[in-house]
Amino acid sequence: MNRPIGDNPVIDFKSLARERLLSMQGAADEMIQVLEEAAEQQKHILIDVINARAPDDFTQWQHYPPGDVHDREKGALWFYHAHAEDEAARPWSEHGHFHLFVYSEHVSDGVQPIALPPEPDMEAGGLCHLVAISFDNAGTPMRIFTVNRWVAVEWQYPAEEVIRLLDFFELDNQEFSLTSRWLMAALKLFRPQIEWSLRERDRVIEPMREKDPEGFSEDQDIEVLSSFAFDLGGQIEAIEDALDN
């Protein structure tokens, strides 16, 4: 079983700029606001997505909702799915996870990819994977993680460029607006850890790439490259502590 090589980074919140801390605090407020609105409307950011297909027939590998949720004008896409337990290479049990993407058209000119699909359509472009967010069987977020290229069928770019692309993850959709808002807030709230995860992803990829330049990104024995725990309470507490000092 492939285990994350990088796990649970230590972030010095007090070293972060006050502007960034305030942005993260605003994202936490937004996340809580979304959950309160969902409760008032008797909705759930995950269950409603699953119920977009037959509620009693959740199918592994199927994308939820059908057709994914995307905003081509703003440049983002997401979907939820689950892997079969006997095929999963993640060292934790989960119900499934959200995959978050930005269209490759937002990649800066001249930036070279780490890896592309075997037969990329260079004119049409593709999707750049940001992170995945794992949920447990109770519908609670549990981890954020990065993956090898084959997992998300992505156009994989260096960490510093993907970090820039995080700002392009915006969606304006009606049916799943609560889920989209929650996902956008999650990227902002956990931005320091996500940046670490993407850089750690590249650190792990480097020796793999040197050893097998053509095949490292398609090695299905290697799935997760970095991860960290989704700890909402701990994140809020750390932000507030840093702002108070």
Stockholm file with secondary structure:
# STOCKHOLM 1.0

chainA/1-245         MNRPIGDNPVIDFKSLARERLLSMQGAADEMIQVLEEAAEQQKHILIDVINARAPDDFTQWQHYPPGDVHDREKGALWFYHAHAEDEAARPWSEHGHFHLFVYSEHVSDGVQPIALPPEPDMEAGGLCHLVAISFDNAGTPMRIFTVNRWVAVEWQYPAEEVIRLLDFFELDNQEFSLTSRWLMAALKLFRPQIEWSLRERDRVIEPMREKDPEGFSEDQDIEVLSSFAFDLGGQIEAIEDALDN
#=GR chainA/1-245 SS CCCCSEESCCCCGGGSCHHHHHHHHHHHHHHHHHHHHHHHTTCCTTHHHHTTSCTTCCCTTCCEEEEEEEETTTTEEEEEECCCTTTCCCSSCCSEEEEEEEEGGGSCTTCCCSBCCSSCCTTTCCEEEEEEEEECTTSCEEEEEEECHHHHTCCBCCHHHHHHHGGGCCCCCSTTHHHHHHHHHHHHHTHHHHHHHHHHHHHHHHHHHHHCTTTGGGCTTCCEEEEEECCHHHHHHHHHHHHTC
#=GC SS_cons         CCCCSEESCCCCGGGSCHHHHHHHHHHHHHHHHHHHHHHHTTCCTTHHHHTTSCTTCCCTTCCEEEEEEEETTTTEEEEEECCCTTTCCCSSCCSEEEEEEEEGGGSCTTCCCSBCCSSCCTTTCCEEEEEEEEECTTSCEEEEEEECHHHHTCCBCCHHHHHHHGGGCCCCCSTTHHHHHHHHHHHHHTHHHHHHHHHHHHHHHHHHHHHCTTTGGGCTTCCEEEEEECCHHHHHHHHHHHHTC
//
